[in-house]
Amino acid sequence: MRVMKRIVNTKRHTLGYIVGGKKLTRGKAVKLARRNKLEGVTAYKRTPRWCIASRPSSPVKLYDLPIKVETR
C-alpha cells in the first residue's frame, strides 16, 4: 500500500494519512509500517512513541505529499 496524502490540523501537525483511499490514524500507519505493509516508509522508535518516515531510497518524502487540512 502507498501513502497518498497527509492529514494535518490547522497548525499543520500530522494527524494521520490517507493510504489506499482510506483514512488512517498515525498509530495505525505506524503498525502497518512496522509490518512492512507501506511502500517507501519505515517505522522507528522515538521515545516515548513510534514514528514513521520515508526511506532514504524513496523518491517521495512524507512531508512532500499533498495535505488535507482537518478542523476538529
N, C-alpha and C positions, 0 to 999 in steps of 0.2 A: 504494500500500500504506500501511497505517496502523500506527503503533506502538501496541501494545495493553498491554504490561507492560514494566517494567524488571527485569532480573535483577541482583541485588546479592549481595555476600558478607555475612558476619556483621557486618562493620563498616559495612555499607551503602554500600560503594563499588560503582559501576556496573561490571558485568562484560559485560553485553550487553542485548539487547532481544528481546521476542517480537513479531514482525512477521508479520501474516497467518497466525498459528498456528505459525510456525517460529521456532526459536531462532537468533539471530544474535549474533555477537560484536560488540564495539564497532567494530572495524575494518571489518567487513562492512556495518554500519549506516552508517558514515561514507561508504563507497563508494557506497551507494545514495542517500544524501542529496546527495552531490556530483553525482550524475546526475539529481537532482530526481525520484527514484522514491518518496520518502517524503512523505506528506501532512503539512503543517504543521511540517516540520523543515528546518533549513538546516545546512550544514556550514561551519565556519570554521577558520582556521589559528591554533592556539595553540602557540607554539614549545615543544617541537620536534615536536609532532604535531597531527593534525586532531581536532576535536571536533564534536559536534552539539548543537544547541539548538533549542528551539521558536521558531517565527517569532513576532514580536510580534502578528500578527493572528490567531494560532491560539488557539482558546478553551481548549485543554487544554495545560498545560505538562508537560514530560517528568518533572519531579520530583513532579507531582501524580498521575501514573499509579500504578496498583496495582503492588506489588512482589512478586517471587518470590525468596525467600532461598535461596541455594545454599551448601552447605558442601562444601568441597573438601578 
